[in-house]
Amino acid sequence: MSSTNYAKRSQPPRFGEWLRQLRVAKEVPLRTVAAAADMDQAHLSKIELGQRVPTEEQTARLAKFFGLNETETQARRIAEKFRQEFQDSPKAAREAIYILAESAGIYGAEKAGKPAAGKGSR
């Protein structure tokens, strides 16, 4: 499970925004990060702007370059890919997330107007 706690924020940053924050905090130029991830600068720029999502391999190299947990970094990539693919169907996307959470045994997520599994069923 992710060690990141988003309870304090209304929404976690998008993948590209998060990646740019990491790069700026380390004071590393775009070209250096792009080279480490084996991609050109234009592609990395598009990722930071939220116009593209890196491949699984590029994400692994980004995680290694920044010293991040690869699983969590891949999870952020998948979440971004999901957001981009289903941005025109937010209700269906939300329902899909509930289905995934339920199948993963996560009972803390509640649907609007419905108690979470195991709560209020008696």
Secondary structure, 3 states (H helix, E strand, C coil): CCCCCCCCCCCCCCHHHHHHHHHHHCCCCHHHHHHHCCCCHHHHHHHHCCCCCCCHHHHHHHHHHHCCCHHHHHHHHHHHHHHHHCCCCHHHHHHHHHHHHHHCCCCCCCCCCCCCCCCCCC
